[in-house]
Amino acid sequence: MDTRLKNNKQTKLFGVLLSLLLIAIIAAGVIASYPLIWKNTQLLLENKETELDTIINQEKASYINNFIRKLNQSNYVLYWNSKQQLVDVNLQPSQVFLTEDLQELSDEDEDYGEKKEFVSYFNNILGKWYNQFYSVTLNEYSSLHYYFIDYKTGSTLTNTIKPLNMLLESNAEAQEEKNSYPFYIVLQYLEDGSLQVLDYTGLDSVHIDSFKSNERNKSEILQNGFYNLFWNQYKDRIKSPSNVTMIYASNSENFFLPNNLSDVSLNPRYIFNNAGFIQAFVIATVCVFILAMLLPFKKSLQIGKGFATKIPFEISVAGIMIVMSSYVILRPMAYETIGGFYIANPKYTIIPEWVLNLLDYSINFVAWFVSLLTLYVCFLSVRQVFTLGLVTYCKEKTMIGRSIAWLVRKIKKVFRSLGEIDLSEPSNKAIIKILTVNFVILLVLCSIWIFGIFILIIYTIILFFIIRKYFDEIKKNYAILLEATSRIADGNLEGTIEEDLGVFEPLKGELAKVQHGFKKAVEEEMKSQRMKTDLITNVSHDLKTPLTAIITYINLLKEENVSEEERRSYIETLDNKSQRLKNLIEDLFEVSKASSNNITLDLIEIDLGNLIHQVLLELDDKIVGSKVEFRYNPPEDKIILQLDSEKTYRIFENLIINIIKYAMPHTRAYIDIIKNKGIIQVVLKNISASELNINVDDITERFVRGDLARNTEGSGLGLAIVKSFVELQGGEFRIQTDGDLFKAIVEWKMEN
């Protein structure tokens, strides 16, 4: 046993070491690919620079025209924004750039619908320009700076701390500032809205002329399809900016190129990513996934049966997502390691360069190893979905599944609790009524908003006094109930509770039942003690009588002068007395076994009518000698019951013998079998020879006889045996008397 356990541990340890070794090999393989990735990066960077130069040469005019168009749009945006800041409200573009007849439209105006449509379209176009300038243009051309000044109001707008306003001057300092920009342009709108280019650099005269075409600027607003129809009609109603100056400047030589073309395309880190690093990351992830899927098939390695099986699905997915997110850390780490130094530059430390390189690659290996190991464990955990099945995995290995299962159990428990509520209980009825009334009141208070708070305060105060009164009443009723239980505990079983106990009213009835039960138990105990005393007396009497006779006749037989005739008489008497003693002991033994349920029943199908007929035939001699005329009324149909034939025979034998012993001679006894609603009754009736002054409840007890003087033959166990045997077979036996009429009734259900 110990050897097997040791072997299992060694095998499991081997599986763990093998997994770690394979993951380390994958991590080392990724690091070994660094030089190849770096070589591809340099080649791609050279190609990208060549491609960019070609694009600039071929598409330069197009990029410049697009750049100028966006600056023209920004003129209107900056002017509109400056007007909004002055009034500190949201002004529509139509309120700034359109004539008054288009700003204040009326239903009575001619072409009202067309004018309204044009104003709406104008506002949409300027709104798009506004969003594009602040959300796109300034991001695409991140080196672009602007300065705006309104001469009429003195308001200014800018996105830089540099003194661009110096470009309006002509001194030496301003000239030095101008020389620092590869591109700048100074635009001025005069009082009449005409545009002038005051100064510029970086553009040629052809491009500058496009700024001066005010008609072109306005046509940008109405450039879209159907709305070109409005151009001739509304072009004179669009006002240009006036009395303002705009300055635009850029520090970039390629100021007209968007960032996504010039900066991103030539970014070495971006190229390093596409030169093979992302492919290395994906290949490493796939290799780890394959290991996690295939290694557990080698069952002797016991891989995937330890810690990984305990990780919930959500934690595994979170681990996988974290590792995938670590890509943004691994990439710059790899780039810095292979392109220079990651930890520190040897120029600023005394550590040798080869040591720094070794540390860099060691950190890279550890980072890759930890990331891939985390992926491996998470994949092993998720792999259980194939071994457990989707349904079982969701129930047992996911936190959501566990939570849902827990919630379902709680909901079922609540519904079971609701199903167990007895709505007929007065306390439950009262609680439901109170909750319903309270719900209605709160619903009404909630519907009247703020005024409901004041009413709610009053309602709460009233509710406090009502609840306090209710609890005081509960405490009072509880004290009454506690006092009554104390009386019962002290043995006083006669006291009663007259008060109304409210919610405890059902307990008052149950307490009365407890009192009645205690009284009945006491009476039963007293009766049992009395019966025990009578039992001892009767047993002693019935056993002593034949035993005394036996002793007496044995002594007579010992005398020498006993004649042969007397000897035969004595022996016959001894035989009778010993048989009686034997029968008495056998009856007592049978009653004892029946009372202790120590009897095995042999149930078979018997014909009850034929059985009773057989008993009558067996006892025919005794019946004739008793001078009692028996009238047996069997049913027309057979009565078939599952009974023990021997015990059932003894039942009716004892009952018929009881009639023979105690019935008045020259009278009739009746035996009737009655079938009624699945119940079979056997009724035996006779007229008693002596007055029936006995308790019918006691006559079926052991050693209780109808002959209270105990002068007749009998053990007093006959009816006790009958009762025991009937009840053992699932029936019921009872005695009824009416004057001198004695009636014994045996009942069984048909299914028995």
Residue pairs with C-beta under 8 A, 6 or more apart in sequence:
8 302
11 300
11 301
11 302
12 301
12 302
12 306
14 301
15 295
15 298
15 301
15 302
15 303
16 303
18 295
18 301
19 291
19 295
19 303
19 376
20 373
22 291
23 288
23 291
23 369
23 372
23 373
23 376
24 369
26 284
26 287
26 288
26 368
26 372
27 284
27 365
27 368
27 369
27 372
28 365
29 284
30 280
30 281
30 284
30 368
31 361
31 364
31 365
31 368
33 276
33 280
34 334
34 337
34 338
35 338
36 276
37 272
37 275
37 276
37 277
37 280
37 334
37 338
38 272
38 275
38 338
38 339
40 275
40 276
41 268
41 271
41 272
41 275
43 275
44 271
44 274
44 275
45 266
45 268
45 271
48 265
48 266
48 271
49 266
51 265
52 261
52 262
52 265
52 266
55 261
56 63
56 254
56 257
60 256
63 256
63 257
64 203
64 207
64 256
65 207
65 210
66 256
67 141
67 255
67 256
68 203
68 207
68 210
68 211
69 220
70 132
70 133
70 137
71 185
71 211
71 248
72 211
72 216
72 217
72 220
73 129
73 132
73 133
73 220
74 129
74 133
74 137
74 146
74 246
74 248
75 187
75 189
75 217
75 241
75 246
76 93
76 97
76 126
76 129
76 217
76 241
77 126
77 129
77 130
77 133
77 134
78 146
78 148
78 157
78 244
78 246
79 96
79 148
79 150
79 189
79 241
79 244
80 91
80 93
80 96
80 97
80 126
80 130
81 130
81 157
82 148
82 150
82 153
82 155
82 157
82 244
83 91
83 96
84 90
84 91
85 155
85 157
86 153
86 155
92 123
93 122
93 123
93 125
93 126
93 127
94 102
94 103
94 119
94 122
94 123
95 103
96 239
97 122
97 126
97 238
97 239
97 240
98 119
98 122
98 237
98 238
98 239
99 237
99 239
101 109
101 237
102 115
102 118
102 119
102 234
102 237
105 112
105 115
105 116
105 119
106 112
109 115
118 227
118 230
118 234
121 227
121 230
122 221
122 238
125 221
125 224
126 221
137 144
138 144
138 159
139 259
140 258
140 259
140 260
141 250
141 255
141 258
141 259
142 259
143 250
143 251
143 252
143 255
144 248
144 249
144 250
144 255
145 158
145 159
145 160
145 162
145 164
145 248
145 249
145 250
146 157
146 158
146 159
146 160
146 164
146 246
146 247
146 248
146 249
147 156
147 157
147 158
147 160
147 164
147 165
147 167
147 246
147 247
148 156
148 157
148 158
148 244
148 245
148 246
148 247
149 155
149 156
149 165
149 244
149 245
150 156
150 243
150 244
151 243
151 244
151 245
152 242
152 243
158 164
162 249
163 177
164 184
164 247
164 249
165 247
166 173
166 174
166 177
167 174
167 177
167 178
167 184
167 186
167 199
167 247
167 249
168 174
168 186
168 198
168 245
168 247
178 184
178 199
178 201
180 251
181 201
181 202
181 249
181 250
181 251
182 201
182 202
182 250
182 251
182 252
182 253
182 255
183 201
183 202
183 203
183 248
183 249
183 250
183 252
183 255
183 256
184 199
184 200
184 201
184 202
184 247
184 248
184 249
184 250
185 197
185 199
185 200
185 201
185 202
185 203
185 208
185 211
185 247
185 248
185 249
186 197
186 198
186 199
186 200
186 245
186 246
186 247
187 195
187 196
187 197
187 198
187 211
187 245
187 246
187 247
187 248
188 195
188 196
188 198
188 244
188 245
188 246
189 195
189 196
189 240
189 241
189 242
189 243
189 244
189 245
190 196
190 242
190 243
191 242
191 243
192 242
193 214
193 239
193 240
193 241
193 242
194 214
194 240
195 211
195 212
195 214
195 217
195 240
196 212
197 208
197 211
197 212
198 245
200 208
202 250
202 255
210 216
214 240
215 235
217 240
218 235
218 238
218 240
219 231
219 235
221 238
222 228
222 230
222 231
222 234
222 235
252 262
254 262
264 270
268 335
268 339
269 331
269 332
269 335
272 331
272 334
272 335
272 339
273 331
277 331
277 334
277 335
278 327
281 327
281 330
284 368
284 372
285 372
285 375
288 372
288 375
288 376
288 379
289 375
289 379
291 376
292 304
292 375
292 376
292 379
292 380
292 383
293 379
293 383
295 301
295 303
295 304
296 303
296 304
296 305
296 380
296 383
303 380
304 380
304 383
304 384
307 377
308 377
308 380
308 381
309 381
309 384
311 319
311 377
311 378
311 381
312 397
312 398
312 399
312 402
313 381
313 382
313 393
313 394
313 397
313 398
313 399
313 400
314 398
314 399
314 400
315 381
315 399
316 378
316 379
316 381
316 382
317 378
317 382
319 374
319 375
319 377
319 378
320 375
320 378
320 379
322 374
323 371
323 372
323 374
323 375
323 378
326 367
326 371
329 367
330 364
330 367
330 368
330 371
333 342
333 363
333 364
333 367
334 364
336 342
336 360
337 360
337 361
337 363
337 364
341 353
341 356
341 357
341 360
342 360
342 363
342 364
343 356
343 359
343 360
343 363
344 351
344 356
346 352
346 353
346 356
349 356
381 397
384 393
384 397
385 393
385 397
388 396
388 397
394 400
394 401
395 401
395 402
395 405
396 402
421 428
422 428
423 429
423 432
425 506
426 503
426 505
426 506
427 503
427 506
430 503
438 463
441 459
444 452
445 452
445 455
445 456
445 459
446 452
448 455
473 502
474 502
474 503
474 504
477 499
477 501
477 502
477 503
477 504
478 504
480 497
480 499
480 501
481 497
481 501
481 504
481 507
481 508
481 511
484 495
484 497
484 511
485 511
487 495
488 495
488 511
488 514
488 515
488 518
493 515
493 518
493 519
493 522
495 515
496 512
497 508
497 511
497 512
501 507
501 508
531 698
531 701
534 703
534 704
535 701
535 702
535 703
538 702
538 703
538 704
538 705
538 710
538 716
539 588
539 703
541 710
542 584
542 703
542 710
542 715
542 716
543 581
543 584
546 577
546 578
546 580
546 581
546 584
547 577
547 581
549 573
549 574
549 577
550 574
550 577
550 578
550 581
553 570
553 573
553 574
553 577
554 574
556 562
556 566
556 570
557 567
557 570
557 571
557 574
562 570
580 713
583 715
584 715
584 717
587 715
587 717
587 718
587 721
588 702
588 715
588 717
590 717
590 721
590 724
591 702
591 717
591 720
591 721
591 724
593 599
594 721
594 724
594 725
594 728
595 724
597 728
599 647
599 728
601 644
601 647
601 728
601 729
602 644
602 645
602 646
603 642
603 643
603 644
603 729
604 642
604 643
604 644
604 645
605 640
605 641
605 642
606 640
606 641
606 643
606 645
606 648
607 638
607 639
607 640
608 639
608 640
608 641
608 643
608 648
608 673
608 680
608 682
609 634
609 635
609 638
609 639
609 673
610 638
611 645
611 648
611 649
611 652
612 632
612 634
612 652
612 671
612 673
612 682
613 632
613 634
614 649
615 649
615 652
615 653
615 656
616 623
616 630
616 632
616 656
616 671
618 653
619 653
619 656
619 657
619 660
622 657
622 660
623 630
623 656
623 660
625 660
626 659
626 660
626 661
626 663
626 665
627 665
627 666
628 659
628 660
628 663
628 664
628 665
628 666
628 667
628 668
628 669
628 686
629 666
629 667
629 668
629 669
630 656
630 659
630 668
630 669
630 670
630 671
631 668
631 669
631 670
631 671
632 671
633 670
633 671
633 672
633 673
634 673
635 673
635 675
637 675
639 673
639 675
639 680
641 680
641 748
641 750
641 752
642 752
643 729
643 748
643 752
644 725
644 729
647 725
647 728
647 729
648 725
648 729
650 721
650 722
650 725
651 721
651 722
651 725
651 726
651 746
652 682
654 718
654 719
654 721
654 722
655 684
655 718
655 719
655 722
655 744
655 746
656 671
656 684
657 718
658 706
658 718
658 719
658 744
659 669
659 684
659 686
661 706
661 712
661 713
661 714
662 686
662 688
662 689
662 690
662 706
662 707
662 712
662 742
663 669
663 686
663 687
663 688
663 689
663 742
664 686
664 687
664 688
664 689
664 740
665 689
667 686
667 687
668 686
668 687
669 684
669 685
669 686
670 683
670 684
670 685
670 686
671 682
671 683
671 684
672 681
672 682
672 683
672 685
673 680
673 681
673 682
673 683
674 680
674 681
674 682
674 683
675 681
675 750
678 749
678 750
678 751
679 747
679 748
679 749
679 750
680 747
680 748
680 749
680 750
681 745
681 746
681 747
682 745
682 746
682 747
683 743
683 744
683 745
684 743
684 744
684 745
685 741
685 742
685 743
685 744
686 741
686 742
687 740
687 741
687 742
688 706
688 740
688 741
688 742
690 706
690 707
691 740
692 706
692 737
692 739
692 740
692 742
694 704
694 706
694 708
696 734
696 735
696 736
696 737
698 704
699 706
699 719
699 735
700 719
700 720
700 722
700 723
700 733
700 735
701 720
702 716
702 717
702 720
703 715
703 716
703 717
703 720
704 716
704 719
704 720
705 712
705 714
705 716
707 714
710 716
719 735
719 744
722 733
722 744
722 746
723 733
726 732
726 733
726 746
726 748
727 733
729 748
729 752
730 748
730 749
730 752
731 746
731 747
731 748
731 749
731 752
732 746
732 747
733 744
733 745
733 746
733 747
734 744
734 745
735 742
735 743
735 744
735 745
736 743
736 745
737 743
